[in-house]
Amino acid sequence: MTATINRTRSWMDVSTALFIAAADQLTDAELAMSTRLPGWTRRHVLAHVGLNATALGRLVHWASTGQPTPMYTSTDQRARDIAETAAWPAGRLRALVTQTAAELAAGLDRLPLSRWAAEVVTAQGRSVPASEIPWMRAREAAVHAVDLAAGTDFEDLPDDLCAALVTDVVRLRSRRGQDQALRLRSGDRSWLVAGTGQPARIDAPPGALARWLTGRGSAGLTVTGGKLPLLSPWL
């Protein structure tokens, strides 16, 4: 478990740093520009990532104390908090991202090894060990760093992080099984996505696969024996 925690914690730190660096590339005025996320500006993305760190900190508290502290009180409250926080002055919004990221990191540093196996519940209602928290944060910060459209893309992330993201999305899409089946390959790595019909074979670097599977574009893909399938939304 220690090796896994160290790896995902490293990814968390890299992704968070990339997100903050991407945000720093944007002027305060540019934060008001829209993103590819329906109804969200860059301000909403910053608010979401900042509040996400606080929400994951609640799971760290849950794991540490055994006292149930859900990430959010409700889906509606989460949406209201994001909308309200997105309207903050730019300096306060930027400070939220850096401060809550530091608080989450500090909380994880204090979590005893014996508590990393403690079960907590995600915002989607899944029971997971606390050891998944760094990965949950790494995934969030990495994908939303790309969503800021400030020059960061999946190729800027470590290949092994992108491969882990592909594995994560493949599991989710396979559970749903509502799209065409896929056979994905990247070098010596391969994944099979359960779905309908004969699997479409797609070859690409891990970053390109992660981009496509999360609905962020199809650049860099090679499709064998047909055209690129359409995918349902990731989340």
C-alpha positions in Angstrom: 0.0 0.0 0.0 2.8 2.4 0.8 4.2 2.2 -2.7 0.8 3.0 -4.2 0.2 5.9 -1.9 3.6 7.4 -2.7 3.0 7.1 -6.4 -0.5 8.6 -6.3 0.7 11.3 -3.9 3.4 12.2 -6.4 0.8 12.4 -9.2 -1.3 14.6 -6.9 1.5 17.0 -6.3 2.4 17.2 -10.1 -1.2 17.7 -11.2 -1.8 20.4 -8.6 1.3 22.2 -9.6 0.3 22.1 -13.2 -3.2 23.3 -12.4 -1.9 26.3 -10.4 0.7 27.1 -13.1 -2.0 27.0 -15.8 -4.2 29.3 -13.8 -1.2 31.7 -13.3 -0.9 32.0 -17.1 -4.4 33.6 -17.2 -5.1 37.2 -16.5 -8.0 38.1 -14.2 -10.1 39.1 -17.2 -9.4 35.8 -18.9 -10.8 33.9 -16.0 -14.3 35.0 -17.1 -13.9 33.2 -20.5 -16.0 30.1 -21.1 -14.6 26.5 -21.2 -15.7 23.3 -22.9 -17.5 22.4 -19.7 -21.2 23.4 -20.3 -22.1 26.5 -18.4 -18.7 26.9 -16.7 -16.2 29.6 -17.1 -12.6 29.3 -16.0 -13.7 30.9 -12.7 -16.0 27.9 -12.2 -13.1 25.5 -12.8 -11.0 27.3 -10.2 -13.8 27.4 -7.7 -14.5 23.7 -8.2 -10.9 22.6 -7.9 -10.4 24.8 -4.8 -13.6 23.4 -3.1 -12.7 19.9 -4.2 -9.6 20.0 -2.1 -11.6 21.1 0.9 -14.1 18.3 0.2 -11.4 15.7 0.0 -10.0 17.1 3.2 -13.3 16.1 4.8 -12.6 12.5 3.7 -9.1 12.7 5.3 -10.8 13.8 8.5 -13.2 10.9 8.2 -10.4 8.4 7.7 -8.4 9.9 10.6 -11.2 10.1 13.2 -13.8 7.5 12.0 -16.4 10.3 12.2 -18.4 10.4 8.9 -17.8 13.7 7.2 -19.2 13.5 3.6 -17.5 15.5 0.8 -20.7 17.6 0.2 -24.0 18.0 2.0 -25.8 17.5 -1.3 -25.4 17.8 -5.0 -27.4 21.0 -5.1 -25.4 22.6 -2.3 -22.2 21.7 -4.2 -23.4 23.4 -7.3 -24.5 26.5 -5.3 -21.1 26.7 -3.6 -19.3 26.5 -6.9 -21.5 29.2 -8.4 -21.1 31.5 -5.4 -17.3 31.0 -5.2 -16.8 31.6 -8.9 -18.1 35.1 -8.3 -15.4 36.0 -5.8 -12.7 38.6 -6.6 -10.0 37.0 -8.7 -7.3 37.3 -6.1 -9.4 35.6 -3.5 -10.3 32.9 -5.9 -6.7 32.2 -6.8 -5.8 32.1 -3.1 -8.5 29.6 -2.5 -6.9 27.1 -4.9 -3.4 27.4 -3.4 -4.6 27.4 0.2 -6.9 24.5 0.0 -4.4 22.5 -2.0 -1.8 23.1 0.8 -4.3 22.2 3.5 -5.2 18.9 1.8 -1.5 18.0 1.4 -0.9 18.7 5.0 -3.8 16.6 6.1 -2.6 13.7 4.1 0.9 14.1 5.6 -0.6 13.8 9.1 -2.7 10.7 8.3 -1.2 7.7 10.1 -0.3 4.7 7.9 -2.8 2.6 10.0 -5.7 4.8 8.8 -5.0 4.7 5.0 -7.2 1.5 4.8 -10.1 3.2 6.6 -13.2 3.3 4.4 -14.7 6.7 3.3 -17.5 7.5 0.8 -17.0 9.5 -2.4 -19.4 12.1 -3.7 -20.7 9.4 -6.1 -21.6 7.1 -3.1 -18.7 4.6 -3.6 -17.0 3.2 -0.5 -13.3 3.4 -1.0 -10.2 3.2 1.2 -8.6 6.5 2.2 -5.6 5.4 0.1 -7.7 6.5 -3.0 -7.8 10.1 -1.9 -4.5 11.2 -3.5 -5.6 9.6 -6.8 -9.0 11.3 -6.7 -7.2 14.6 -6.3 -4.6 13.9 -9.0 -7.3 13.0 -11.5 -9.3 16.1 -10.6 -6.4 18.6 -10.9 -5.0 17.0 -14.0 -8.1 17.0 -16.1 -9.2 20.4 -15.0 -5.7 21.8 -15.7 -6.4 20.9 -19.3 -9.9 22.4 -19.1 -8.4 25.8 -18.3 -7.1 26.0 -21.9 -4.1 27.9 -20.8 -1.5 25.8 -22.7 -1.6 22.6 -20.6 -2.6 19.4 -22.2 -2.5 15.7 -21.3 1.0 15.3 -22.9 2.3 17.5 -20.1 1.3 14.9 -17.5 3.5 11.9 -16.7 2.7 8.9 -19.0 2.1 6.6 -16.0 -0.5 9.1 -14.6 -2.2 9.2 -18.0 -2.2 5.4 -18.2 -3.8 5.3 -14.7 -6.4 7.7 -15.9 -7.1 5.6 -18.9 -7.5 2.5 -16.6 -9.9 4.5 -14.4 -12.1 5.6 -17.2 -12.0 2.2 -18.9 -13.4 0.7 -15.6 -16.2 3.2 -15.5 -17.2 2.9 -19.2 -17.0 -0.9 -19.0 -19.4 -1.0 -16.0 -21.9 1.1 -18.0 -21.3 -0.9 -21.2 -23.4 1.5 -23.3 -20.9 2.5 -26.0 -19.2 0.4 -28.7 -16.6 -2.0 -27.3 -13.0 -0.7 -27.6 -9.6 -2.3 -27.7 -7.1 0.3 -26.7 -3.3 0.0 -27.1 -0.4 2.2 -26.2 3.0 0.6 -26.6 3.0 -2.5 -24.5 -0.1 -1.4 -22.5 -3.6 -2.5 -23.6 -7.2 -2.1 -22.3 -10.5 -3.6 -23.3 -13.6 -1.5 -22.8 -16.8 -3.7 -22.5 -19.6 -2.5 -24.8 -21.7 -3.3 -27.8 -20.5 -4.9 -31.1 -17.0 -5.8 -32.2 -14.3 -3.8 -30.4 -12.9 -0.9 -32.3 -9.1 -0.9 -32.1 -7.5 2.4 -31.2 -3.7 3.0 -30.8 -2.3 6.2 -29.2 0.0 7.5 -26.5 -1.5 7.4 -23.0 -2.1 11.2 -23.1 -4.1 11.0 -26.3 -6.2 8.1 -25.0 -6.9 9.9 -21.7 -7.9 13.1 -23.7 -10.4 11.1 -25.8 -11.8 8.9 -23.1 -12.6 11.9 -20.9 -14.2 13.8 -23.8 -11.5 16.4 -24.4 -10.7 15.7 -28.0 -9.5 13.0 -30.4 -6.1 14.3 -31.6 -3.3 11.7 -31.8 -5.5 8.6 -32.2 -5.1 5.8 -34.9 -8.2 3.8 -35.6 -8.0 0.4 -37.2 -10.8 -1.1 -39.2 -13.4 1.6 -39.1 -14.1 5.1 -37.9 -13.7 6.6 -34.5 -16.7 5.6 -32.3 -18.8 8.2 -30.6 -18.6 8.1 -26.8 -21.2 9.0 -24.2 -20.2 11.6 -21.6 -17.5 10.4 -19.2 -19.2 11.8 -16.0 
